[in-house]
Amino acid sequence: MEFFSPDFISALLSVIMIDLVLGGDNAIIIGLAARNLPQNKQKKAILWGTLGAVLIRIVATLLVVWLLKIPGLLLAGGLLLIWMAYKLLVEEKKEHQTKESTSLWVAIRTIMVADAAMGIDNVLAVAGAAHSNFLIVVCGLLVSIPIVVLGSTVVIKLIERFPFIIYLGSMVIAYTAGSMIVEEPILHSFFAANSYLEWLVISVIVLGVIISGKLKMHLKLQTNH
C-alpha cells in the first residue's frame, strides 16, 4: 500500500473514525481518573496517561494476531474493568493534596491500565481497517489523540458541574466490562445456548457496580458523621 495512495488514505480515514467512535468511553475513563487532581495536575495526567495508553495500543495492534490466541483475554480485561468502574465511582477528592506527585502517577497508571483493557475492541477494529500497516495505525492514533484529550477535559468540566455524570461514566465502563465478558470465546458456547443470559449478566454487572459504589459511599458518610 503506497504512501498517500487512495487505498492508504481510505484505510487511514477508517482508522481515525474507529479511534474517534470507540474513543468515547476512553475519554470518559480518562476524565474520571483525573477529576480529583488539582487543576495544574489534570492536564499532565491526561496528556501522559493518554500518550502511555496510545503506546500500549500501538504495540497491542501490532501483536493482535498473537493476542487473540490468549485464552481468557476478554474475560480478564472485563473483570479488571469492573474493578476500575467501582474504584472510579467511590474515589473521593482529598481536601489536602499532600502527595500530589503520587496522586498524579496513580491517575496516569489508572488511565493506562483502564484504556488498555477497554481498548481491545478498538485494537481489533483498527488492526482490520489498517490491513496490518504499522504507519496507518500510528498516524490514525496520532490524529485522534488531541480529540480524545479534549474530550477528557470536557468530561472533567461536566463532572464539576453535574456530579451525576460520574455514575453514568461508571455505568459505561461497567457495560463495556460486561460486553467483554460475554464475548469471551471460552464462554461463547455457554452464552450461545442461553442468549438471554448475555443481557442478564451485563445488567447484573452494571447494577452491581452502581449499587456497591452507592453503599460504599453511604458507609463513608455514616462513618464521617
C-alpha positions as semicolon CSV with decimal commas, in nm:
position;residue;x (nm);y (nm);z (nm)
1;M;0,000;0,000;0,000
2;E;0,174;0,316;-0,125
3;F;0,202;0,624;0,093
4;F;-0,086;0,870;0,024
5;S;-0,239;0,635;-0,233
6;P;-0,622;0,617;-0,242
7;D;-0,609;0,285;-0,053
8;F;-0,377;0,435;0,210
9;I;-0,597;0,743;0,258
10;S;-0,910;0,527;0,277
11;A;-0,759;0,295;0,537
12;L;-0,623;0,591;0,738
13;L;-0,963;0,763;0,744
14;S;-1,124;0,435;0,855
15;V;-0,875;0,400;1,142
16;I;-0,930;0,762;1,252
17;M;-1,307;0,715;1,251
18;I;-1,275;0,393;1,454
19;D;-1,047;0,566;1,707
20;L;-1,294;0,852;1,747
21;V;-1,611;0,640;1,764
22;L;-1,464;0,389;2,008
23;G;-1,268;0,655;2,194
24;G;-1,571;0,798;2,372
25;D;-1,553;0,553;2,660
26;N;-1,178;0,612;2,684
27;A;-1,235;0,988;2,717
28;I;-1,482;0,913;2,998
29;I;-1,240;0,698;3,197
30;I;-0,955;0,947;3,147
31;G;-1,179;1,226;3,273
32;L;-1,292;1,023;3,574
33;A;-0,937;0,924;3,665
34;A;-0,806;1,283;3,651
35;R;-1,104;1,464;3,802
36;N;-0,978;1,459;4,164
37;L;-0,636;1,603;4,087
38;P;-0,558;1,974;4,127
39;Q;-0,621;2,163;3,801
40;N;-0,249;2,212;3,740
41;K;-0,204;1,833;3,755
42;Q;-0,509;1,734;3,549
43;K;-0,361;1,828;3,212
44;K;-0,039;1,640;3,291
45;A;-0,234;1,328;3,392
46;I;-0,450;1,343;3,079
47;L;-0,154;1,403;2,846
48;W;0,087;1,144;2,988
49;G;-0,185;0,891;3,057
50;T;-0,315;0,923;2,701
51;L;0,033;0,900;2,548
52;G;0,112;0,592;2,756
53;A;-0,218;0,434;2,656
54;V;-0,152;0,509;2,289
55;L;0,190;0,341;2,303
56;I;0,034;0,033;2,461
57;R;-0,237;0,033;2,195
58;I;0,014;0,059;1,909
59;V;0,206;-0,242;2,040
60;A;-0,117;-0,433;2,103
61;T;-0,240;-0,362;1,749
62;L;0,082;-0,496;1,602
63;L;0,056;-0,807;1,819
64;V;-0,320;-0,853;1,777
65;V;-0,294;-1,188;1,594
66;W;-0,088;-1,330;1,880
67;L;-0,308;-1,166;2,145
68;L;-0,620;-1,330;2,002
69;K;-0,470;-1,670;2,082
70;I;-0,453;-1,594;2,454
71;P;-0,744;-1,776;2,622
72;G;-0,941;-1,566;2,868
73;L;-0,809;-1,230;2,744
74;L;-1,152;-1,065;2,718
75;L;-1,262;-1,223;3,047
76;A;-0,956;-1,088;3,232
77;G;-0,999;-0,745;3,074
78;G;-1,368;-0,740;3,167
79;L;-1,300;-0,832;3,531
80;L;-1,032;-0,563;3,551
81;L;-1,274;-0,304;3,417
82;I;-1,538;-0,397;3,676
83;W;-1,289;-0,310;3,948
84;M;-1,193;0,011;3,764
85;A;-1,559;0,116;3,729
86;Y;-1,614;0,063;4,104
87;K;-1,288;0,232;4,206
88;L;-1,351;0,541;3,993
89;L;-1,704;0,567;4,132
90;V;-1,609;0,565;4,502
91;E;-1,285;0,763;4,471
92;E;-1,311;1,090;4,658
93;K;-1,134;1,419;4,616
94;K;-0,897;1,481;4,904
95;E;-0,904;1,821;5,068
96;H;-0,530;1,831;5,128
97;Q;-0,319;1,724;4,833
98;T;-0,009;1,632;5,036
99;K;0,101;1,367;4,787
100;E;0,033;1,531;4,453
101;S;0,315;1,354;4,268
102;T;0,191;1,016;4,389
103;S;-0,169;1,105;4,301
104;L;-0,057;1,215;3,955
105;W;0,120;0,885;3,896
106;V;-0,182;0,688;4,023
107;A;-0,410;0,876;3,782
108;I;-0,170;0,816;3,490
109;R;-0,143;0,447;3,578
110;T;-0,522;0,416;3,607
111;I;-0,569;0,577;3,265
112;M;-0,314;0,348;3,101
113;V;-0,441;0,024;3,257
114;A;-0,809;0,101;3,200
115;D;-0,751;0,222;2,845
116;A;-0,555;-0,094;2,767
117;A;-0,840;-0,308;2,897
118;M;-1,113;-0,106;2,726
119;G;-0,915;-0,072;2,404
120;I;-0,935;-0,439;2,299
121;D;-1,232;-0,375;2,069
122;N;-1,051;-0,071;1,932
123;V;-0,734;-0,271;1,868
124;L;-0,921;-0,544;1,680
125;A;-1,110;-0,293;1,464
126;V;-0,801;-0,085;1,390
127;A;-0,593;-0,390;1,300
128;G;-0,855;-0,494;1,046
129;A;-0,905;-0,148;0,897
130;A;-0,530;-0,079;0,872
131;H;-0,459;-0,411;0,699
132;S;-0,166;-0,462;0,940
133;N;0,001;-0,142;0,812
134;F;0,206;-0,002;1,104
135;L;0,221;0,352;0,958
136;I;-0,157;0,373;0,926
137;V;-0,204;0,256;1,285
138;V;0,039;0,517;1,421
139;C;-0,094;0,804;1,203
140;G;-0,454;0,724;1,296
141;L;-0,379;0,725;1,669
142;L;-0,174;1,046;1,648
143;V;-0,459;1,226;1,473
144;S;-0,714;1,107;1,729
145;I;-0,503;1,193;2,040
146;P;-0,591;1,566;2,052
147;I;-0,962;1,488;2,019
148;V;-0,956;1,228;2,299
149;V;-0,759;1,468;2,522
150;L;-1,010;1,747;2,451
151;G;-1,296;1,507;2,521
152;S;-1,140;1,413;2,856
153;T;-1,109;1,780;2,953
154;V;-1,476;1,836;2,864
155;V;-1,573;1,535;3,079
156;I;-1,393;1,685;3,380
157;K;-1,572;2,019;3,334
158;L;-1,908;1,844;3,307
159;I;-1,840;1,635;3,619
160;E;-1,764;1,951;3,819
161;R;-2,099;2,095;3,714
162;F;-2,306;1,775;3,704
163;P;-2,166;1,519;3,956
164;F;-2,420;1,253;3,848
165;I;-2,210;1,209;3,533
166;I;-1,969;1,007;3,748
167;Y;-2,241;0,741;3,775
168;L;-2,305;0,750;3,401
169;G;-1,934;0,711;3,335
170;S;-1,906;0,414;3,569
171;M;-2,210;0,258;3,402
172;V;-2,046;0,292;3,059
173;I;-1,727;0,128;3,188
174;A;-1,923;-0,149;3,362
175;Y;-2,128;-0,208;3,046
176;T;-1,807;-0,240;2,844
177;A;-1,677;-0,486;3,102
178;G;-1,992;-0,698;3,080
179;S;-1,982;-0,696;2,699
180;M;-1,621;-0,816;2,702
181;I;-1,701;-1,099;2,943
182;V;-1,997;-1,234;2,744
183;E;-1,791;-1,211;2,424
184;E;-1,507;-1,419;2,570
185;P;-1,450;-1,716;2,331
186;I;-1,415;-1,972;2,613
187;L;-1,766;-1,873;2,731
188;H;-1,913;-1,839;2,383
189;S;-2,078;-2,182;2,370
190;F;-2,250;-2,120;2,704
191;F;-2,395;-1,782;2,606
192;A;-2,478;-1,904;2,254
193;A;-2,708;-2,163;2,408
194;N;-2,854;-1,909;2,650
195;S;-2,858;-1,580;2,459
196;Y;-3,089;-1,407;2,708
197;L;-2,822;-1,454;2,975
198;E;-2,591;-1,211;2,796
199;W;-2,807;-0,911;2,884
200;L;-2,876;-1,053;3,229
201;V;-2,503;-1,079;3,306
202;I;-2,432;-0,730;3,169
203;S;-2,724;-0,584;3,368
204;V;-2,611;-0,754;3,689
205;I;-2,257;-0,620;3,643
206;V;-2,373;-0,262;3,578
207;L;-2,622;-0,261;3,866
208;G;-2,372;-0,437;4,092
209;V;-2,109;-0,169;4,036
210;I;-2,353;0,118;4,091
211;I;-2,521;-0,033;4,398
212;S;-2,194;-0,139;4,563
213;G;-2,050;0,207;4,494
214;K;-2,353;0,377;4,647
215;L;-2,334;0,155;4,955
216;K;-1,962;0,223;4,993
217;M;-2,013;0,600;4,980
218;H;-2,312;0,578;5,217
219;L;-2,100;0,389;5,471
220;K;-1,825;0,651;5,438
221;L;-2,074;0,929;5,510
222;Q;-2,205;0,747;5,817
223;T;-1,852;0,688;5,942
224;N;-1,758;1,055;5,894
225;H;-2,066;1,165;6,087
